Amino acid sequence: MTAYAFPIVCGAERAESGTKKPDNRGMTLKDWFAGQVIAAMLGSDPANSNQRDSNGQLCQMDQTKVANLAKSAYQIAEAMMQVRAAER
């Protein structure tokens, strides 16, 4: 079962239970975890604190570095999901 970070309740109520089922569109909990991880990774790396050119414009990050950060963030998020599942 996929967990969603921000499930949306919509649709018709189920006759049996009278509850609404969540709409399955949106960000998964794993996506949210990965986003939190990558924000922390970027924020804690001093190399990212001054990424501006001589005109003060933000510089583009190396695409290989970005891809590696994303892979690492999802690996950590997957570990978080496994720990979460084991504790239930």
C-alpha positions as CSV (number, residue, x, y, z in Angstrom):
1,M,0.0,0.0,0.0
2,T,1.3,3.4,-1.0
3,A,1.3,6.0,1.8
4,Y,0.6,9.6,0.7
5,A,2.1,12.6,2.4
6,F,-1.0,14.7,1.8
7,P,-4.0,12.5,0.9
8,I,-7.0,14.3,-0.5
9,V,-10.4,13.1,0.7
10,C,-12.9,13.4,-2.1
11,G,-15.4,11.4,-4.1
12,A,-18.7,9.8,-3.0
13,E,-19.0,8.2,0.4
14,R,-19.0,4.5,0.5
15,A,-22.4,3.2,1.4
16,E,-21.1,0.4,3.6
17,S,-18.9,2.5,5.9
18,G,-20.0,6.1,5.2
19,T,-16.4,7.1,4.8
20,K,-14.8,8.8,1.9
21,K,-11.7,7.2,0.3
22,P,-8.6,9.2,-0.3
23,D,-7.8,10.3,-3.9
24,N,-4.6,8.6,-4.9
25,R,-3.1,11.5,-6.8
26,G,-0.4,13.6,-5.3
27,M,2.9,13.3,-3.5
28,T,3.8,10.0,-1.9
29,L,5.2,9.9,1.6
30,K,8.5,8.6,0.1
31,D,8.6,11.6,-2.2
32,W,8.0,13.9,0.8
33,F,10.8,12.2,2.8
34,A,13.2,12.5,-0.2
35,G,12.4,16.2,-0.5
36,Q,13.1,16.8,3.1
37,V,16.4,14.9,2.8
38,I,17.6,16.7,-0.3
39,A,16.7,20.1,1.3
40,A,18.8,19.2,4.3
41,M,21.7,17.9,2.1
42,L,21.7,21.1,0.0
43,G,21.4,23.3,3.1
44,S,24.2,21.7,5.0
45,D,26.7,21.8,2.1
46,P,28.8,25.0,2.3
47,A,29.4,24.7,-1.4
48,N,25.7,25.5,-2.0
49,S,25.6,28.6,0.1
50,N,27.4,30.9,-2.3
51,Q,26.3,29.7,-5.8
52,R,26.1,33.1,-7.5
53,D,27.9,34.6,-10.4
54,S,29.5,38.0,-10.5
55,N,26.1,39.6,-11.3
56,G,24.5,38.0,-8.3
57,Q,22.5,35.5,-10.3
58,L,22.2,31.9,-9.0
59,C,24.5,29.5,-10.8
60,Q,23.3,26.2,-12.2
61,M,24.5,23.1,-10.3
62,D,26.3,20.4,-12.1
63,Q,23.7,17.9,-13.4
64,T,25.7,14.9,-12.3
65,K,25.8,16.3,-8.7
66,V,22.1,17.0,-8.8
67,A,21.4,13.4,-10.0
68,N,23.6,11.9,-7.3
69,L,21.9,14.0,-4.6
70,A,18.5,12.9,-5.8
71,K,19.5,9.2,-5.8
72,S,20.9,9.5,-2.3
73,A,17.8,11.3,-1.1
74,Y,15.6,8.5,-2.4
75,Q,17.8,5.8,-1.0
76,I,17.5,7.5,2.4
77,A,13.8,8.0,2.0
78,E,13.4,4.3,1.1
79,A,15.3,3.4,4.3
80,M,12.9,5.7,6.2
81,M,9.9,3.9,4.7
82,Q,11.3,0.5,5.7
83,V,11.9,1.6,9.3
84,R,8.4,3.1,9.4
85,A,6.9,-0.1,8.1
86,A,8.8,-2.2,10.6
87,E,7.6,-0.2,13.5
88,R,3.9,-0.7,12.7
